[in-house]
């Protein structure tokens, strides 16, 4: 969401109409907003986000960690996930400061009951470090590059695909396999707890 969309009085109605026209379930839609956009008028932004959440959609704070939102304010926001900015991920394997920041951001998400999404994963070593930190979701060129809608449709499960059987909780190796085999730009669904691409 852009700041101008957030300011627009008809934005929530527009989103609702788009959901109705597409047939998409509200819970399958995730809108992203940056910390900077949230801080322009925090009270108005919070009201608008509450209206959007009332539709049943998901809200993510994009580029988290690069803005100026206070922790007290963050706790009050009706959001579902924090997207950790790629600038932190790029130094993850070479900088102890980046590792400490990632650890702190993931733990913050857990404490607030929010999903953590790592942006800009480009190397297996970054993915492994994120898994050690128990970062739940990720995206980046390692996991999949942007694709045409027709190509993405071939990756989606169909009604005839059998549901995956899982008798034991996934371990770190299962998570890595899920991320590398999934290799796409969306959540592969399910609640198995594995590291998923978005």
PyMOL CGO cylinders between C-alpha atoms (Angstrom):
from pymol import cmd
from pymol.cgo import CYLINDER

trace = [
    CYLINDER, 0.00, 0.00, 0.00, 1.23, 3.46, -0.82, 0.3, 1, 1, 1, 1, 1, 1,
    CYLINDER, 1.23, 3.46, -0.82, 0.72, 6.41, 1.53, 0.3, 1, 1, 1, 1, 1, 1,
    CYLINDER, 0.72, 6.41, 1.53, -1.79, 7.90, -0.93, 0.3, 1, 1, 1, 1, 1, 1,
    CYLINDER, -1.79, 7.90, -0.93, -3.82, 4.67, -0.94, 0.3, 1, 1, 1, 1, 1, 1,
    CYLINDER, -3.82, 4.67, -0.94, -3.82, 4.62, 2.84, 0.3, 1, 1, 1, 1, 1, 1,
    CYLINDER, -3.82, 4.62, 2.84, -5.07, 8.22, 2.88, 0.3, 1, 1, 1, 1, 1, 1,
    CYLINDER, -5.07, 8.22, 2.88, -7.82, 7.54, 0.32, 0.3, 1, 1, 1, 1, 1, 1,
    CYLINDER, -7.82, 7.54, 0.32, -11.24, 7.23, 1.98, 0.3, 1, 1, 1, 1, 1, 1,
    CYLINDER, -11.24, 7.23, 1.98, -12.47, 4.76, -0.63, 0.3, 1, 1, 1, 1, 1, 1,
    CYLINDER, -12.47, 4.76, -0.63, -9.48, 2.43, -0.42, 0.3, 1, 1, 1, 1, 1, 1,
    CYLINDER, -9.48, 2.43, -0.42, -11.09, -0.17, 1.87, 0.3, 1, 1, 1, 1, 1, 1,
    CYLINDER, -11.09, -0.17, 1.87, -14.17, -0.28, -0.36, 0.3, 1, 1, 1, 1, 1, 1,
    CYLINDER, -14.17, -0.28, -0.36, -11.90, -0.68, -3.41, 0.3, 1, 1, 1, 1, 1, 1,
    CYLINDER, -11.90, -0.68, -3.41, -10.14, -3.64, -1.79, 0.3, 1, 1, 1, 1, 1, 1,
    CYLINDER, -10.14, -3.64, -1.79, -13.47, -5.20, -0.85, 0.3, 1, 1, 1, 1, 1, 1,
    CYLINDER, -13.47, -5.20, -0.85, -14.76, -4.81, -4.43, 0.3, 1, 1, 1, 1, 1, 1,
    CYLINDER, -14.76, -4.81, -4.43, -11.57, -6.34, -5.84, 0.3, 1, 1, 1, 1, 1, 1,
    CYLINDER, -11.57, -6.34, -5.84, -11.96, -9.34, -3.53, 0.3, 1, 1, 1, 1, 1, 1,
    CYLINDER, -11.96, -9.34, -3.53, -15.57, -9.82, -4.58, 0.3, 1, 1, 1, 1, 1, 1,
    CYLINDER, -15.57, -9.82, -4.58, -14.75, -9.49, -8.29, 0.3, 1, 1, 1, 1, 1, 1,
    CYLINDER, -14.75, -9.49, -8.29, -11.83, -11.93, -8.14, 0.3, 1, 1, 1, 1, 1, 1,
    CYLINDER, -11.83, -11.93, -8.14, -13.41, -14.49, -5.82, 0.3, 1, 1, 1, 1, 1, 1,
    CYLINDER, -13.41, -14.49, -5.82, -10.24, -14.46, -3.73, 0.3, 1, 1, 1, 1, 1, 1,
    CYLINDER, -10.24, -14.46, -3.73, -10.71, -15.32, -0.08, 0.3, 1, 1, 1, 1, 1, 1,
    CYLINDER, -10.71, -15.32, -0.08, -9.79, -12.30, 2.08, 0.3, 1, 1, 1, 1, 1, 1,
    CYLINDER, -9.79, -12.30, 2.08, -7.37, -14.40, 4.15, 0.3, 1, 1, 1, 1, 1, 1,
    CYLINDER, -7.37, -14.40, 4.15, -5.40, -15.16, 0.97, 0.3, 1, 1, 1, 1, 1, 1,
    CYLINDER, -5.40, -15.16, 0.97, -4.66, -11.48, 0.38, 0.3, 1, 1, 1, 1, 1, 1,
    CYLINDER, -4.66, -11.48, 0.38, -1.69, -9.87, 2.10, 0.3, 1, 1, 1, 1, 1, 1,
    CYLINDER, -1.69, -9.87, 2.10, -1.18, -6.13, 1.76, 0.3, 1, 1, 1, 1, 1, 1,
    CYLINDER, -1.18, -6.13, 1.76, 2.21, -4.61, 2.56, 0.3, 1, 1, 1, 1, 1, 1,
    CYLINDER, 2.21, -4.61, 2.56, 3.00, -1.18, 3.92, 0.3, 1, 1, 1, 1, 1, 1,
    CYLINDER, 3.00, -1.18, 3.92, 6.37, 0.32, 4.86, 0.3, 1, 1, 1, 1, 1, 1,
    CYLINDER, 6.37, 0.32, 4.86, 7.22, 1.66, 8.29, 0.3, 1, 1, 1, 1, 1, 1,
    CYLINDER, 7.22, 1.66, 8.29, 7.75, 5.08, 6.72, 0.3, 1, 1, 1, 1, 1, 1,
    CYLINDER, 7.75, 5.08, 6.72, 4.22, 5.15, 5.32, 0.3, 1, 1, 1, 1, 1, 1,
    CYLINDER, 4.22, 5.15, 5.32, 2.83, 4.09, 8.69, 0.3, 1, 1, 1, 1, 1, 1,
    CYLINDER, 2.83, 4.09, 8.69, 4.58, 6.90, 10.51, 0.3, 1, 1, 1, 1, 1, 1,
    CYLINDER, 4.58, 6.90, 10.51, 3.24, 9.73, 8.33, 0.3, 1, 1, 1, 1, 1, 1,
    CYLINDER, 3.24, 9.73, 8.33, 0.00, 9.83, 10.32, 0.3, 1, 1, 1, 1, 1, 1,
    CYLINDER, 0.00, 9.83, 10.32, 0.11, 6.92, 12.73, 0.3, 1, 1, 1, 1, 1, 1,
    CYLINDER, 0.11, 6.92, 12.73, -3.40, 7.36, 14.15, 0.3, 1, 1, 1, 1, 1, 1,
    CYLINDER, -3.40, 7.36, 14.15, -5.03, 7.52, 10.70, 0.3, 1, 1, 1, 1, 1, 1,
    CYLINDER, -5.03, 7.52, 10.70, -2.90, 4.61, 9.46, 0.3, 1, 1, 1, 1, 1, 1,
    CYLINDER, -2.90, 4.61, 9.46, -3.94, 2.47, 12.42, 0.3, 1, 1, 1, 1, 1, 1,
    CYLINDER, -3.94, 2.47, 12.42, -7.62, 3.21, 11.78, 0.3, 1, 1, 1, 1, 1, 1,
    CYLINDER, -7.62, 3.21, 11.78, -7.33, 2.31, 8.10, 0.3, 1, 1, 1, 1, 1, 1,
    CYLINDER, -7.33, 2.31, 8.10, -5.44, -0.90, 8.87, 0.3, 1, 1, 1, 1, 1, 1,
    CYLINDER, -5.44, -0.90, 8.87, -8.15, -1.92, 11.35, 0.3, 1, 1, 1, 1, 1, 1,
    CYLINDER, -8.15, -1.92, 11.35, -10.76, -1.41, 8.62, 0.3, 1, 1, 1, 1, 1, 1,
    CYLINDER, -10.76, -1.41, 8.62, -8.76, -3.61, 6.26, 0.3, 1, 1, 1, 1, 1, 1,
    CYLINDER, -8.76, -3.61, 6.26, -8.26, -6.27, 8.92, 0.3, 1, 1, 1, 1, 1, 1,
    CYLINDER, -8.26, -6.27, 8.92, -12.03, -6.30, 9.49, 0.3, 1, 1, 1, 1, 1, 1,
    CYLINDER, -12.03, -6.30, 9.49, -12.34, -7.61, 5.92, 0.3, 1, 1, 1, 1, 1, 1,
    CYLINDER, -12.34, -7.61, 5.92, -10.20, -10.59, 6.95, 0.3, 1, 1, 1, 1, 1, 1,
    CYLINDER, -10.20, -10.59, 6.95, -7.08, -9.74, 4.94, 0.3, 1, 1, 1, 1, 1, 1,
    CYLINDER, -7.08, -9.74, 4.94, -3.48, -10.04, 6.12, 0.3, 1, 1, 1, 1, 1, 1,
    CYLINDER, -3.48, -10.04, 6.12, -1.23, -7.00, 6.72, 0.3, 1, 1, 1, 1, 1, 1,
    CYLINDER, -1.23, -7.00, 6.72, 2.57, -6.99, 6.58, 0.3, 1, 1, 1, 1, 1, 1,
    CYLINDER, 2.57, -6.99, 6.58, 5.05, -4.26, 7.48, 0.3, 1, 1, 1, 1, 1, 1,
    CYLINDER, 5.05, -4.26, 7.48, 7.54, -4.14, 4.61, 0.3, 1, 1, 1, 1, 1, 1,
    CYLINDER, 7.54, -4.14, 4.61, 11.25, -3.23, 4.95, 0.3, 1, 1, 1, 1, 1, 1,
    CYLINDER, 11.25, -3.23, 4.95, 10.96, -3.66, 8.69, 0.3, 1, 1, 1, 1, 1, 1,
    CYLINDER, 10.96, -3.66, 8.69, 13.89, -2.33, 10.67, 0.3, 1, 1, 1, 1, 1, 1,
    CYLINDER, 13.89, -2.33, 10.67, 14.64, 0.58, 8.34, 0.3, 1, 1, 1, 1, 1, 1,
    CYLINDER, 14.64, 0.58, 8.34, 11.98, 2.98, 9.61, 0.3, 1, 1, 1, 1, 1, 1,
    CYLINDER, 11.98, 2.98, 9.61, 11.35, 4.79, 12.83, 0.3, 1, 1, 1, 1, 1, 1,
    CYLINDER, 11.35, 4.79, 12.83, 8.37, 3.06, 14.40, 0.3, 1, 1, 1, 1, 1, 1,
    CYLINDER, 8.37, 3.06, 14.40, 8.49, 2.70, 18.16, 0.3, 1, 1, 1, 1, 1, 1,
    CYLINDER, 8.49, 2.70, 18.16, 7.99, -0.67, 19.80, 0.3, 1, 1, 1, 1, 1, 1,
    CYLINDER, 7.99, -0.67, 19.80, 5.01, 0.68, 21.73, 0.3, 1, 1, 1, 1, 1, 1,
    CYLINDER, 5.01, 0.68, 21.73, 3.38, 1.74, 18.44, 0.3, 1, 1, 1, 1, 1, 1,
    CYLINDER, 3.38, 1.74, 18.44, 4.22, -1.54, 16.74, 0.3, 1, 1, 1, 1, 1, 1,
    CYLINDER, 4.22, -1.54, 16.74, 2.44, -3.46, 19.50, 0.3, 1, 1, 1, 1, 1, 1,
    CYLINDER, 2.44, -3.46, 19.50, -0.79, -1.57, 18.75, 0.3, 1, 1, 1, 1, 1, 1,
    CYLINDER, -0.79, -1.57, 18.75, -0.79, -2.12, 15.00, 0.3, 1, 1, 1, 1, 1, 1,
    CYLINDER, -0.79, -2.12, 15.00, -3.21, -4.70, 13.54, 0.3, 1, 1, 1, 1, 1, 1,
    CYLINDER, -3.21, -4.70, 13.54, -0.53, -6.48, 11.50, 0.3, 1, 1, 1, 1, 1, 1,
    CYLINDER, -0.53, -6.48, 11.50, 0.27, -10.14, 10.90, 0.3, 1, 1, 1, 1, 1, 1,
    CYLINDER, 0.27, -10.14, 10.90, 3.88, -10.15, 9.77, 0.3, 1, 1, 1, 1, 1, 1,
    CYLINDER, 3.88, -10.15, 9.77, 7.15, -8.26, 9.69, 0.3, 1, 1, 1, 1, 1, 1,
    CYLINDER, 7.15, -8.26, 9.69, 9.18, -8.37, 6.48, 0.3, 1, 1, 1, 1, 1, 1,
    CYLINDER, 9.18, -8.37, 6.48, 12.81, -8.02, 7.51, 0.3, 1, 1, 1, 1, 1, 1,
    CYLINDER, 12.81, -8.02, 7.51, 14.62, -5.73, 5.09, 0.3, 1, 1, 1, 1, 1, 1,
    CYLINDER, 14.62, -5.73, 5.09, 17.11, -7.27, 2.67, 0.3, 1, 1, 1, 1, 1, 1,
    CYLINDER, 17.11, -7.27, 2.67, 19.86, -4.94, 3.90, 0.3, 1, 1, 1, 1, 1, 1,
    CYLINDER, 19.86, -4.94, 3.90, 20.03, -7.03, 7.09, 0.3, 1, 1, 1, 1, 1, 1,
    CYLINDER, 20.03, -7.03, 7.09, 19.97, -10.32, 5.19, 0.3, 1, 1, 1, 1, 1, 1,
    CYLINDER, 19.97, -10.32, 5.19, 22.84, -9.35, 2.87, 0.3, 1, 1, 1, 1, 1, 1,
    CYLINDER, 22.84, -9.35, 2.87, 25.29, -9.13, 5.78, 0.3, 1, 1, 1, 1, 1, 1,
    CYLINDER, 25.29, -9.13, 5.78, 23.93, -12.12, 7.66, 0.3, 1, 1, 1, 1, 1, 1,
    CYLINDER, 23.93, -12.12, 7.66, 26.86, -14.47, 6.98, 0.3, 1, 1, 1, 1, 1, 1,
    CYLINDER, 26.86, -14.47, 6.98, 29.63, -11.89, 7.27, 0.3, 1, 1, 1, 1, 1, 1,
    CYLINDER, 29.63, -11.89, 7.27, 28.57, -9.51, 10.00, 0.3, 1, 1, 1, 1, 1, 1,
    CYLINDER, 28.57, -9.51, 10.00, 27.99, -10.31, 13.66, 0.3, 1, 1, 1, 1, 1, 1,
    CYLINDER, 27.99, -10.31, 13.66, 25.96, -7.09, 13.89, 0.3, 1, 1, 1, 1, 1, 1,
    CYLINDER, 25.96, -7.09, 13.89, 23.61, -8.29, 11.13, 0.3, 1, 1, 1, 1, 1, 1,
    CYLINDER, 23.61, -8.29, 11.13, 23.22, -11.66, 12.84, 0.3, 1, 1, 1, 1, 1, 1,
    CYLINDER, 23.22, -11.66, 12.84, 22.40, -9.94, 16.13, 0.3, 1, 1, 1, 1, 1, 1,
    CYLINDER, 22.40, -9.94, 16.13, 19.84, -7.69, 14.43, 0.3, 1, 1, 1, 1, 1, 1,
    CYLINDER, 19.84, -7.69, 14.43, 18.18, -10.61, 12.63, 0.3, 1, 1, 1, 1, 1, 1,
    CYLINDER, 18.18, -10.61, 12.63, 18.01, -12.54, 15.90, 0.3, 1, 1, 1, 1, 1, 1,
    CYLINDER, 18.01, -12.54, 15.90, 16.44, -9.54, 17.64, 0.3, 1, 1, 1, 1, 1, 1,
    CYLINDER, 16.44, -9.54, 17.64, 13.89, -8.90, 14.86, 0.3, 1, 1, 1, 1, 1, 1,
    CYLINDER, 13.89, -8.90, 14.86, 12.81, -12.54, 14.68, 0.3, 1, 1, 1, 1, 1, 1,
    CYLINDER, 12.81, -12.54, 14.68, 12.48, -12.72, 18.48, 0.3, 1, 1, 1, 1, 1, 1,
    CYLINDER, 12.48, -12.72, 18.48, 10.50, -9.47, 18.45, 0.3, 1, 1, 1, 1, 1, 1,
    CYLINDER, 10.50, -9.47, 18.45, 8.11, -10.98, 15.92, 0.3, 1, 1, 1, 1, 1, 1,
    CYLINDER, 8.11, -10.98, 15.92, 7.69, -14.08, 18.08, 0.3, 1, 1, 1, 1, 1, 1,
    CYLINDER, 7.69, -14.08, 18.08, 7.07, -12.00, 21.21, 0.3, 1, 1, 1, 1, 1, 1,
    CYLINDER, 7.07, -12.00, 21.21, 4.37, -10.01, 19.41, 0.3, 1, 1, 1, 1, 1, 1,
    CYLINDER, 4.37, -10.01, 19.41, 2.82, -13.10, 17.80, 0.3, 1, 1, 1, 1, 1, 1,
    CYLINDER, 2.82, -13.10, 17.80, 3.82, -11.97, 14.29, 0.3, 1, 1, 1, 1, 1, 1,
    CYLINDER, 3.82, -11.97, 14.29, 5.27, -13.98, 11.42, 0.3, 1, 1, 1, 1, 1, 1,
    CYLINDER, 5.27, -13.98, 11.42, 8.80, -13.03, 10.35, 0.3, 1, 1, 1, 1, 1, 1,
    CYLINDER, 8.80, -13.03, 10.35, 9.59, -12.90, 6.64, 0.3, 1, 1, 1, 1, 1, 1,
    CYLINDER, 9.59, -12.90, 6.64, 13.20, -12.52, 5.51, 0.3, 1, 1, 1, 1, 1, 1,
    CYLINDER, 13.20, -12.52, 5.51, 13.55, -10.58, 2.25, 0.3, 1, 1, 1, 1, 1, 1,
    CYLINDER, 13.55, -10.58, 2.25, 16.35, -10.89, -0.30, 0.3, 1, 1, 1, 1, 1, 1,
    CYLINDER, 16.35, -10.89, -0.30, 17.64, -14.41, 0.38, 0.3, 1, 1, 1, 1, 1, 1,
    CYLINDER, 17.64, -14.41, 0.38, 20.23, -15.10, -2.33, 0.3, 1, 1, 1, 1, 1, 1,
    CYLINDER, 20.23, -15.10, -2.33, 22.59, -17.68, -0.82, 0.3, 1, 1, 1, 1, 1, 1,
    CYLINDER, 22.59, -17.68, -0.82, 22.15, -21.05, 0.89, 0.3, 1, 1, 1, 1, 1, 1,
    CYLINDER, 22.15, -21.05, 0.89, 24.30, -19.86, 3.82, 0.3, 1, 1, 1, 1, 1, 1,
    CYLINDER, 24.30, -19.86, 3.82, 21.83, -17.03, 4.45, 0.3, 1, 1, 1, 1, 1, 1,
    CYLINDER, 21.83, -17.03, 4.45, 18.92, -19.47, 4.34, 0.3, 1, 1, 1, 1, 1, 1,
    CYLINDER, 18.92, -19.47, 4.34, 20.61, -21.82, 6.80, 0.3, 1, 1, 1, 1, 1, 1,
    CYLINDER, 20.61, -21.82, 6.80, 21.36, -18.99, 9.23, 0.3, 1, 1, 1, 1, 1, 1,
    CYLINDER, 21.36, -18.99, 9.23, 17.74, -17.81, 9.03, 0.3, 1, 1, 1, 1, 1, 1,
    CYLINDER, 17.74, -17.81, 9.03, 16.56, -21.34, 9.76, 0.3, 1, 1, 1, 1, 1, 1,
    CYLINDER, 16.56, -21.34, 9.76, 18.80, -21.46, 12.83, 0.3, 1, 1, 1, 1, 1, 1,
    CYLINDER, 18.80, -21.46, 12.83, 17.13, -18.25, 13.96, 0.3, 1, 1, 1, 1, 1, 1,
    CYLINDER, 17.13, -18.25, 13.96, 13.75, -19.93, 13.34, 0.3, 1, 1, 1, 1, 1, 1,
    CYLINDER, 13.75, -19.93, 13.34, 12.66, -17.28, 10.86, 0.3, 1, 1, 1, 1, 1, 1,
    CYLINDER, 12.66, -17.28, 10.86, 9.44, -18.78, 9.56, 0.3, 1, 1, 1, 1, 1, 1,
    CYLINDER, 9.44, -18.78, 9.56, 9.16, -17.37, 6.02, 0.3, 1, 1, 1, 1, 1, 1,
    CYLINDER, 9.16, -17.37, 6.02, 11.48, -16.10, 3.33, 0.3, 1, 1, 1, 1, 1, 1,
    CYLINDER, 11.48, -16.10, 3.33, 11.72, -14.78, -0.17, 0.3, 1, 1, 1, 1, 1, 1,
    CYLINDER, 11.72, -14.78, -0.17, 14.51, -14.03, -2.59, 0.3, 1, 1, 1, 1, 1, 1,
    CYLINDER, 14.51, -14.03, -2.59, 16.23, -15.15, -5.75, 0.3, 1, 1, 1, 1, 1, 1,
    CYLINDER, 16.23, -15.15, -5.75, 17.54, -18.32, -4.07, 0.3, 1, 1, 1, 1, 1, 1,
    CYLINDER, 17.54, -18.32, -4.07, 13.95, -19.45, -3.58, 0.3, 1, 1, 1, 1, 1, 1,
    CYLINDER, 13.95, -19.45, -3.58, 12.51, -18.22, -6.85, 0.3, 1, 1, 1, 1, 1, 1,
    CYLINDER, 12.51, -18.22, -6.85, 12.63, -15.40, -9.34, 0.3, 1, 1, 1, 1, 1, 1,
    CYLINDER, 12.63, -15.40, -9.34, 9.65, -13.36, -10.53, 0.3, 1, 1, 1, 1, 1, 1,
    CYLINDER, 9.65, -13.36, -10.53, 7.60, -15.31, -13.05, 0.3, 1, 1, 1, 1, 1, 1,
    CYLINDER, 7.60, -15.31, -13.05, 4.71, -14.80, -15.41, 0.3, 1, 1, 1, 1, 1, 1,
    CYLINDER, 4.71, -14.80, -15.41, 1.30, -15.68, -13.92, 0.3, 1, 1, 1, 1, 1, 1,
    CYLINDER, 1.30, -15.68, -13.92, 0.89, -18.59, -16.34, 0.3, 1, 1, 1, 1, 1, 1,
    CYLINDER, 0.89, -18.59, -16.34, 4.17, -20.13, -15.14, 0.3, 1, 1, 1, 1, 1, 1,
    CYLINDER, 4.17, -20.13, -15.14, 3.20, -19.72, -11.48, 0.3, 1, 1, 1, 1, 1, 1,
    CYLINDER, 3.20, -19.72, -11.48, -0.10, -21.52, -12.07, 0.3, 1, 1, 1, 1, 1, 1,
    CYLINDER, -0.10, -21.52, -12.07, 1.83, -24.69, -12.94, 0.3, 1, 1, 1, 1, 1, 1,
    CYLINDER, 1.83, -24.69, -12.94, 3.44, -24.59, -9.46, 0.3, 1, 1, 1, 1, 1, 1,
    CYLINDER, 3.44, -24.59, -9.46, 0.16, -24.38, -7.58, 0.3, 1, 1, 1, 1, 1, 1,
    CYLINDER, 0.16, -24.38, -7.58, -1.41, -27.59, -6.24, 0.3, 1, 1, 1, 1, 1, 1,
    CYLINDER, -1.41, -27.59, -6.24, -4.58, -28.79, -7.92, 0.3, 1, 1, 1, 1, 1, 1,
    CYLINDER, -4.58, -28.79, -7.92, -7.57, -30.54, -6.40, 0.3, 1, 1, 1, 1, 1, 1,
    CYLINDER, -7.57, -30.54, -6.40, -6.26, -33.86, -7.73, 0.3, 1, 1, 1, 1, 1, 1,
    CYLINDER, -6.26, -33.86, -7.73, -2.88, -33.48, -5.94, 0.3, 1, 1, 1, 1, 1, 1,
    CYLINDER, -2.88, -33.48, -5.94, -2.72, -35.66, -2.82, 0.3, 1, 1, 1, 1, 1, 1,
    CYLINDER, -2.72, -35.66, -2.82, -2.25, -33.86, 0.50, 0.3, 1, 1, 1, 1, 1, 1,
    CYLINDER, -2.25, -33.86, 0.50, 1.27, -34.34, 1.85, 0.3, 1, 1, 1, 1, 1, 1,
    CYLINDER, 1.27, -34.34, 1.85, 1.48, -36.83, 4.70, 0.3, 1, 1, 1, 1, 1, 1,
    CYLINDER, 1.48, -36.83, 4.70, 3.49, -35.74, 7.71, 0.3, 1, 1, 1, 1, 1, 1,
    CYLINDER, 3.49, -35.74, 7.71, 3.89, -37.98, 10.71, 0.3, 1, 1, 1, 1, 1, 1,
    CYLINDER, 3.89, -37.98, 10.71, 6.67, -36.11, 12.49, 0.3, 1, 1, 1, 1, 1, 1,
    CYLINDER, 6.67, -36.11, 12.49, 7.42, -32.41, 12.90, 0.3, 1, 1, 1, 1, 1, 1,
    CYLINDER, 7.42, -32.41, 12.90, 9.84, -31.12, 10.27, 0.3, 1, 1, 1, 1, 1, 1,
    CYLINDER, 9.84, -31.12, 10.27, 13.46, -30.65, 11.26, 0.3, 1, 1, 1, 1, 1, 1,
    CYLINDER, 13.46, -30.65, 11.26, 16.04, -28.20, 9.88, 0.3, 1, 1, 1, 1, 1, 1,
    CYLINDER, 16.04, -28.20, 9.88, 16.90, -30.45, 6.92, 0.3, 1, 1, 1, 1, 1, 1,
    CYLINDER, 16.90, -30.45, 6.92, 13.19, -30.73, 6.01, 0.3, 1, 1, 1, 1, 1, 1,
    CYLINDER, 13.19, -30.73, 6.01, 12.90, -26.96, 6.14, 0.3, 1, 1, 1, 1, 1, 1,
    CYLINDER, 12.90, -26.96, 6.14, 15.87, -26.48, 3.83, 0.3, 1, 1, 1, 1, 1, 1,
    CYLINDER, 15.87, -26.48, 3.83, 14.46, -29.05, 1.42, 0.3, 1, 1, 1, 1, 1, 1,
    CYLINDER, 14.46, -29.05, 1.42, 11.06, -27.38, 1.51, 0.3, 1, 1, 1, 1, 1, 1,
    CYLINDER, 11.06, -27.38, 1.51, 12.59, -24.02, 0.73, 0.3, 1, 1, 1, 1, 1, 1,
    CYLINDER, 12.59, -24.02, 0.73, 14.87, -25.25, -2.04, 0.3, 1, 1, 1, 1, 1, 1,
    CYLINDER, 14.87, -25.25, -2.04, 12.34, -27.58, -3.65, 0.3, 1, 1, 1, 1, 1, 1,
    CYLINDER, 12.34, -27.58, -3.65, 9.49, -25.09, -3.29, 0.3, 1, 1, 1, 1, 1, 1,
    CYLINDER, 9.49, -25.09, -3.29, 11.55, -22.45, -5.04, 0.3, 1, 1, 1, 1, 1, 1,
    CYLINDER, 11.55, -22.45, -5.04, 8.64, -20.12, -5.67, 0.3, 1, 1, 1, 1, 1, 1,
    CYLINDER, 8.64, -20.12, -5.67, 7.49, -16.61, -4.80, 0.3, 1, 1, 1, 1, 1, 1,
    CYLINDER, 7.49, -16.61, -4.80, 4.47, -17.51, -2.67, 0.3, 1, 1, 1, 1, 1, 1,
    CYLINDER, 4.47, -17.51, -2.67, 3.62, -19.42, 0.48, 0.3, 1, 1, 1, 1, 1, 1,
    CYLINDER, 3.62, -19.42, 0.48, 3.34, -23.12, -0.18, 0.3, 1, 1, 1, 1, 1, 1,
    CYLINDER, 3.34, -23.12, -0.18, 0.57, -23.27, 2.41, 0.3, 1, 1, 1, 1, 1, 1,
    CYLINDER, 0.57, -23.27, 2.41, -0.09, -25.71, 5.16, 0.3, 1, 1, 1, 1, 1, 1,
    CYLINDER, -0.09, -25.71, 5.16, 0.76, -25.43, 8.83, 0.3, 1, 1, 1, 1, 1, 1,
    CYLINDER, 0.76, -25.43, 8.83, 3.66, -27.87, 8.96, 0.3, 1, 1, 1, 1, 1, 1,
    CYLINDER, 3.66, -27.87, 8.96, 5.95, -25.22, 10.45, 0.3, 1, 1, 1, 1, 1, 1,
    CYLINDER, 5.95, -25.22, 10.45, 8.54, -25.51, 7.69, 0.3, 1, 1, 1, 1, 1, 1,
    CYLINDER, 8.54, -25.51, 7.69, 10.39, -22.56, 6.27, 0.3, 1, 1, 1, 1, 1, 1,
    CYLINDER, 10.39, -22.56, 6.27, 8.14, -21.36, 3.49, 0.3, 1, 1, 1, 1, 1, 1,
    CYLINDER, 8.14, -21.36, 3.49, 8.62, -19.07, 0.52, 0.3, 1, 1, 1, 1, 1, 1,
    CYLINDER, 8.62, -19.07, 0.52, 6.34, -16.11, -0.02, 0.3, 1, 1, 1, 1, 1, 1,
]
cmd.load_cgo(trace, "trace")
